[in-house]
Amino acid sequence: MARTKMPIPTLRRIPRYLRLSEELLRAGIVHVSSAELAERLGFTPSQVRQDFSALKEIYGISADGQQGYGYRADSLRTNMERILRLSEEKSCIWIGVGNLALALAHNFDFKRCGVRPEAAFDILPEKVGTTLRTLSGEIPIYHVDSLERYCTERCPRMAILTCPPAAAQNVADILTHAGVTGIWNLTNVDIRVPEEAELENVHLSDSLMTLACRVRPDADCP
């Protein structure tokens, strides 16, 4: 498969196509039109066609759309999985084993996302030397002082940051210096990484504030 990068806005829509294709297959639906995809996902039919055209140009694969039949749901799922490279499992470490980390570890299917958690790091003595339970098994928790050495020796590809916000940039610097090339930052502060590394700054508060802004205040209730 080609490694040419697609536009980030297009890439962010791929998991939604995948999720919908899985829903269609569970419902026994074999074909779906671009108009139906657009309606279910809140896109325009033109956007769906543009996305699939870009995917064919970049990756040389398509969702097998046919005039009068639409797209095959099974082909759509297979191709979205290929584009997201879900079969290429990436090793991942976790920095900061607080409440958010515990909630994600106990409930989030990282394997489905092509990610394999293999170790966690924390500073608290009561956590170091224990294990973190994930859906795919337990992983050891090490002291954060051993983070750089671990990364240098074991070469994890990705890291999840759920450490205190004040420590996020320093931890990211250690990770990227030691060869980690992807960081999922859930600390609610923006961090920076070198150009050769990939970064997702996730702000849950941004999403919640955006929703709250669109909802009528309590004072407006009858």
Helices and strands as residue ranges (DSSP letters): H 8-26, E 31-32, H 34-41, H 45-59, E 71-72, H 73-84, E 90-95, H 99-107, G 111-113, E 115-122, E 131-134, E 137-143, G 144-146, H 147-154, E 158-161, G 165-167, H 168-177, E 182-185, E 198-201, H 204-214, G 218-220
